[in-house]
């Protein structure tokens, strides 16, 4: 085996899924069992375990699901024209740290297993993925001239309707809708400092919109002056929209939704899945002052209700998508629904 590092620092050359090590079905089955045991994956189809490696210039091939098509670090590094993230001026960015294991990975795996890992298994199935450790070693070997500066990232183009010049509301209420409008606009345009963050938000835009919609549609203020809206157990279990938010097998959030919740905080929106009693869980959303606070949260409820009243209930089409005029307008931050007819 030789060291071949991916963009994120993971060692492709020592990974059991790399094409040089996954030639037979027995090789792939061995990788599947090891990943399920040590990495906590839930892979069931080992025949697809075959990877060309992160540094391959080749396009995706049919029947080969790797490199990971969902990775947002690789396209960032490709746009930066760098071999690994260690060469980037933004290293280590939050997206890198949130996705790639560091030096404590062995300790975390050991704690999850409840017993020590054999050294040979650590070297074969854990150490190759300690990407941050590898990147730090690569970074230390680089000269200042080899560090590539992250450019200013252009925002994404999005179909956004201009905010109405004058909504028929008192100034305070209009300000709340302006805050809500900015929140949706920021999600759709993805103004970020790295390509990785922009790529991540781009891939999660539909998730963000879907989450805001369900909170606006089903969220309730439990108390008169409550600072958050909640969606209760009964609603979570009865509406199809939530099957792709909460995993049925272990009653936890899907990883994509956990990711969205973390990014929401950067915009001033705090979404949580909390346990209030032994078997009672709630989805909860609140806005900080940056996102407009409780007034903007009320604006979200009012906005979604007006859209549904005017254009009808959208049909949930699966995969965090809705079909219908009301959600279409919501996804463009179109607030003209509050204007008088003819304006």
Secondary structure as UniProt FT lines:
FT   TURN            7..8
FT   HELIX           12..14
FT   TURN            16..17
FT   TURN            19..21
FT   HELIX           25..34
FT   HELIX           35..39
FT   HELIX           46..48
FT   TURN            54..55
FT   TURN            62..63
FT   TURN            67..70
FT   HELIX           73..80
FT   HELIX           85..87
FT   TURN            89..90
FT   HELIX           94..99
FT   TURN            103..104
FT   HELIX           105..113
FT   HELIX           119..125
FT   HELIX           127..129
FT   HELIX           131..140
FT   HELIX           144..146
FT   HELIX           171..189
FT   HELIX           195..218
FT   TURN            224..225
FT   STRAND          228..231
FT   HELIX           233..238
FT   HELIX           240..244
FT   STRAND          246..247
FT   TURN            248..251
FT   STRAND          252..253
FT   HELIX           255..264
FT   HELIX           265..267
FT   STRAND          269..275
FT   STRAND          281..287
FT   HELIX           289..291
FT   HELIX           293..311
FT   STRAND          315..318
FT   TURN            319..320
FT   STRAND          321..323
FT   HELIX           325..330
FT   TURN            331..333
FT   HELIX           336..338
FT   TURN            341..342
//
